[in-house]
Amino acid sequence: WCKPCEDEMPAMQRLYGVLADDGFELLAVSVDADDEEVRAFRDRLSLRFPILRDPEKRAASAYQTFRFPESWLIDRDGVVVARYVGSREWDAPVYVERIRRLIEAGKK
């Protein structure tokens, strides 16, 4: 596992916990080939959001991902709103508020 990916996962879990009931969905994509490794990582960090498996790196290719972690903020219509390269403190107020604004805009 990449260390920056591991570093940001607890903040992602907290973000997911705060916004999941508001219609927010968070999906992680693992490019690892070993299912057990992914499960152990998820369990060790107590992650409750879905982790999709993509060992062939199809999603990385489709989104032209070149470094990990790389995160995409996508609205309800499937439009990419932002791309973030490198780890983030996802539960920081700036990200929480940005996502809340997107959720509210999508309800209109």
URWO-V484617 format. One record per residue. N is the residue number from 1. PHI is phi in whole degrees, 0 to 359 (none if undefined). D_LAST is the distance of its C-alpha to the last C-alpha in whole Angstrom. Layout:
n phi d_last
N PHI D_LAST
N PHI D_LAST
//
This chain:
n phi d_last
1 none 39
2 282 39
3 299 39
4 299 36
5 297 34
6 298 35
7 297 35
8 272 31
9 299 31
10 300 31
11 292 28
12 296 26
13 297 27
14 296 26
15 300 23
16 300 22
17 297 23
18 284 21
19 250 18
20 302 19
21 287 17
22 266 14
23 100 13
24 274 15
25 235 18
26 238 21
27 237 24
28 263 27
29 236 29
30 258 33
31 263 35
32 289 38
33 274 41
34 261 42
35 302 40
36 296 42
37 297 41
38 294 37
39 299 38
40 297 40
41 298 38
42 302 35
43 292 37
44 298 39
45 263 36
46 54 34
47 275 31
48 244 29
49 273 26
50 294 27
51 242 29
52 274 29
53 257 33
54 213 34
55 296 37
56 277 37
57 60 35
58 293 33
59 295 29
60 300 31
61 292 33
62 298 29
63 263 28
64 53 31
65 284 31
66 237 35
67 218 35
68 240 34
69 280 32
70 223 29
71 237 25
72 235 22
73 258 19
74 237 17
75 278 13
76 302 11
77 270 12
78 84 16
79 273 16
80 288 18
81 268 17
82 204 20
83 233 24
84 238 26
85 256 30
86 99 32
87 287 31
88 221 29
89 269 28
90 297 25
91 267 25
92 293 25
93 308 23
94 298 22
95 283 21
96 301 19
97 293 17
98 298 16
99 290 15
100 300 13
101 297 11
102 295 10
103 299 9
104 296 7
105 297 6
106 288 6
107 278 4
108 278 0
//
